[in-house]
Amino acid sequence: MPRVAVVGGGISGLSSAYYLAERGIGCTLIERQARFGGVIDTERIQGCVLEAGPDSFISQKPWALQLIRELGLRDDVIGSNDHLRITYVVKGGRLVPLPDGLMLMIPTKILPLLRTSLLGWGTKLRMGLEWFRRPAAGALPDQSVAGFVAGHYGQQAVDYLAEPLLAGVYGGDPEKLSVASVLPRFVELAQKYGSLTRGVLHERRKTARQAKGMPLFQTLKGGLGQLVEALVAQTRPAPEVIHGTAEALERHPAGYRVRVNGVWLEAAHVVLACPAYQAGALVGPVEGELAALLNAIPYSNSITISLGYERAGFRHPLNGFGFLVPKKERSLMVACTWVGTKFSHRVAQDRAVLRCFAGGEDAGVLSLSDENLIAGVRRELEALMGVTEKPVFTHIARWPRSMAQYTVGHAGRVRQIESRLAGLGGLHLAGNAYHGIGIPDCVRMGKEVADRIAAAEPRP
Ligand SMILES: Cc1cc2nc3c(=O)[nH]c(=O)nc-3n(C[C@H](O)[C@H](O)[C@H](O)COP(=O)(O)OP(=O)(O)OC[C@H]3O[C@@H](n4cnc5c(N)ncnc54)[C@H](O)[C@@H]3O)c2cc1C
């Protein structure tokens, strides 16, 4: 029986442990916190399900739902209420709905685009003329998301569409984010058609057929914490769990050894399912170049601030999923979700819940006190939504250095990381720093690591 140590009990590490067990391989799971789940953390307050971290996963990517099915939780899956989906973007201090027919920042319907006050006439004209763009000769080099989108649709499409949409997902700067890693599908379309609009419309019938009846987002009735609980309970053989920080990693005749709580643990395989900078710190003494590459992956910070209100007398109609605040208009808040509209089963009948996000690359916001954070978002909610009501509960979660940033050249750096890793043997990486930031990709990476270990250790 090979000994496997998994460092990190977030969704990536838990998925690795689960799929290893499915392949008959037990492991030791090392998690520095008393709880599992990493940034997935569900709480209940006054009958409301509060997600301190992620609230759902995108339906288009199958791996999270597959795992949920395997865990017997299919009946608890709920979809986003897409018939109520309106997303607003702040412009000039007001909430303006995103025009109908946008695929991220790609327009697919003319009239809503013409009517929106989010974009000026120059941008609308430019977006229309993009239709005539021809494919460039040869492969497109990686570039920033901002450069790519501005090249197709102009700077205003970056400022009021791409930046706020991506800030919600990555908490990052589109001037730095890599288009090849963040929007790979759009790069393919640009390569094939020249025009993104033409490409999307051309391929839409296929996508529409695949996506038919699928909500945009899915989650669990009781919150994503249900997934974590089921993973911990149903991983059989159950992993040996050590709650402690993996402090050091060394080569050893058995493969590797990891020091936790001052004690060395030997393992033929070590899965580093912790953030890349933690993996880098551990790998340093084993492979300096690999550590440097891991440490070069930047991270941004995130804070969720949930406010619960009495439903009776709450004046705003909450007619949509919430709003995004473009950098140009931002002081504290990056986005706000109107929880009860986006998902059923989350908010008690007599409550309304607003889930606000702050954060980004500047860590300064993490040091704001709870009082200042709440006062700040309440000020902004009053200015934007007219919410003057006093919350009956609040909940704040700070997630320092939690969102890996796929900056320009990311794919090349990950290739270098993987080729160095291949030279080592027995050392594996999983997590949101490599091939996808969302929960489905983290599950997939956990599963792939389990497959690689199982392939390296054929069963009798
Ligand atoms: C606020 C927020 C909202 C998000 N919203 C969504 C969403 O709606 N949908 C979506 O798909 N994705 C969302 N994401 C992204 C997604 O949730 C994460 O990318 C994913 O959950 C990361 O999982 P992970 O296991 O790779 O890392 P983590 O969850 O960061 O887990 C890593 C674990 O490793 C442990 N650890 C670290 N170092 C050590 C060490 N040396 N020794 C032992 N243990 C260690 C940590 O304690 C932690 O438990 C969101 C992320 C955040 C922060």
Ligand as a Chemical Component Dictionary entry (heavy atoms), coordinates in Angstrom:
data_LIG
# 
_chem_comp.id                   LIG 
_chem_comp.type                 NON-POLYMER 
_chem_comp.pdbx_formal_charge   0 
_chem_comp.three_letter_code    LIG 
# 
loop_
_chem_comp_atom.comp_id 
_chem_comp_atom.atom_id 
_chem_comp_atom.alt_atom_id 
_chem_comp_atom.type_symbol 
_chem_comp_atom.charge 
_chem_comp_atom.model_Cartn_x 
_chem_comp_atom.model_Cartn_y 
_chem_comp_atom.model_Cartn_z 
_chem_comp_atom.pdbx_ordinal 
LIG C1  C1  C 0 -14.986 34.572 -1.336 1  
LIG C2  C2  C 0 -14.857 33.539 -2.411 2  
LIG C3  C3  C 0 -15.933 33.283 -3.245 3  
LIG C4  C4  C 0 -15.832 32.310 -4.247 4  
LIG N1  N1  N 0 -16.921 32.031 -5.008 5  
LIG C5  C5  C 0 -16.891 30.969 -5.852 6  
LIG C6  C6  C 0 -18.090 30.494 -6.442 7  
LIG O1  O1  O 0 -19.192 31.007 -6.185 8  
LIG N2  N2  N 0 -18.008 29.419 -7.281 9  
LIG C7  C7  C 0 -16.818 28.772 -7.527 10 
LIG O2  O2  O 0 -16.806 27.794 -8.288 11 
LIG N3  N3  N 0 -15.674 29.195 -6.950 12 
LIG C8  C8  C 0 -15.681 30.253 -6.105 13 
LIG N4  N4  N 0 -14.545 30.649 -5.463 14 
LIG C9  C9  C 0 -13.288 29.944 -5.757 15 
LIG C10 C10 C 0 -13.245 28.558 -5.102 16 
LIG O3  O3  O 0 -14.069 28.528 -3.984 17 
LIG C11 C11 C 0 -11.836 28.215 -4.665 18 
LIG O4  O4  O 0 -10.946 28.396 -5.734 19 
LIG C12 C12 C 0 -11.716 26.766 -4.191 20 
LIG O5  O5  O 0 -12.690 26.464 -3.216 21 
LIG C13 C13 C 0 -10.307 26.556 -3.650 22 
LIG O6  O6  O 0 -10.190 25.279 -3.119 23 
LIG P1  P1  P 0 -8.749  24.693 -2.729 24 
LIG O7  O7  O 0 -8.980  23.421 -2.020 25 
LIG O8  O8  O 0 -7.883  24.668 -3.928 26 
LIG O9  O9  O 0 -8.107  25.789 -1.768 27 
LIG P2  P2  P 0 -8.561  26.301 -0.261 28 
LIG O10 O10 O 0 -10.015 26.281 -0.177 29 
LIG O11 O11 O 0 -7.800  27.539 -0.110 30 
LIG O12 O12 O 0 -7.992  25.138 0.646  31 
LIG C14 C14 C 0 -6.633  25.012 0.951  32 
LIG C15 C15 C 0 -6.536  24.360 2.318  33 
LIG O13 O13 O 0 -5.167  24.107 2.601  34 
LIG C16 C16 C 0 -4.931  24.392 3.969  35 
LIG N5  N5  N 0 -3.478  24.644 4.109  36 
LIG C17 C17 C 0 -2.763  25.637 3.523  37 
LIG N6  N6  N 0 -1.462  25.518 3.829  38 
LIG C18 C18 C 0 -1.361  24.417 4.608  39 
LIG C19 C19 C 0 -0.244  23.768 5.237  40 
LIG N7  N7  N 0 1.022   24.203 5.098  41 
LIG N8  N8  N 0 -0.499  22.657 5.995  42 
LIG C20 C20 C 0 -1.768  22.184 6.136  43 
LIG N9  N9  N 0 -2.843  22.761 5.571  44 
LIG C21 C21 C 0 -2.628  23.862 4.796  45 
LIG C22 C22 C 0 -5.813  25.577 4.257  46 
LIG O14 O14 O 0 -6.075  25.715 5.651  47 
LIG C23 C23 C 0 -7.059  25.233 3.441  48 
LIG O15 O15 O 0 -8.003  24.520 4.198  49 
LIG C24 C24 C 0 -14.600 31.609 -4.442 50 
LIG C25 C25 C 0 -13.505 31.889 -3.623 51 
LIG C26 C26 C 0 -13.628 32.831 -2.608 52 
LIG C27 C27 C 0 -12.447 33.104 -1.711 53 
# 
loop_
_chem_comp_bond.comp_id 
_chem_comp_bond.atom_id_1 
_chem_comp_bond.atom_id_2 
_chem_comp_bond.value_order 
_chem_comp_bond.pdbx_ordinal 
LIG C1  C2  SING 1  
LIG C2  C3  SING 2  
LIG C2  C26 DOUB 3  
LIG C3  C4  DOUB 4  
LIG C4  N1  SING 5  
LIG C4  C24 SING 6  
LIG N1  C5  DOUB 7  
LIG C5  C6  SING 8  
LIG C5  C8  SING 9  
LIG C6  O1  DOUB 10 
LIG C6  N2  SING 11 
LIG N2  C7  SING 12 
LIG C7  O2  DOUB 13 
LIG C7  N3  SING 14 
LIG N3  C8  DOUB 15 
LIG C8  N4  SING 16 
LIG N4  C9  SING 17 
LIG N4  C24 SING 18 
LIG C9  C10 SING 19 
LIG C10 O3  SING 20 
LIG C10 C11 SING 21 
LIG C11 O4  SING 22 
LIG C11 C12 SING 23 
LIG C12 O5  SING 24 
LIG C12 C13 SING 25 
LIG C13 O6  SING 26 
LIG O6  P1  SING 27 
LIG P1  O7  DOUB 28 
LIG P1  O8  SING 29 
LIG P1  O9  SING 30 
LIG O9  P2  SING 31 
LIG P2  O10 DOUB 32 
LIG P2  O11 SING 33 
LIG P2  O12 SING 34 
LIG O12 C14 SING 35 
LIG C14 C15 SING 36 
LIG C15 O13 SING 37 
LIG C15 C23 SING 38 
LIG O13 C16 SING 39 
LIG C16 N5  SING 40 
LIG C16 C22 SING 41 
LIG N5  C17 SING 42 
LIG N5  C21 SING 43 
LIG C17 N6  DOUB 44 
LIG N6  C18 SING 45 
LIG C18 C19 SING 46 
LIG C18 C21 DOUB 47 
LIG C19 N7  SING 48 
LIG C19 N8  DOUB 49 
LIG N8  C20 SING 50 
LIG C20 N9  DOUB 51 
LIG N9  C21 SING 52 
LIG C22 O14 SING 53 
LIG C22 C23 SING 54 
LIG C23 O15 SING 55 
LIG C24 C25 DOUB 56 
LIG C25 C26 SING 57 
LIG C26 C27 SING 58 
# 
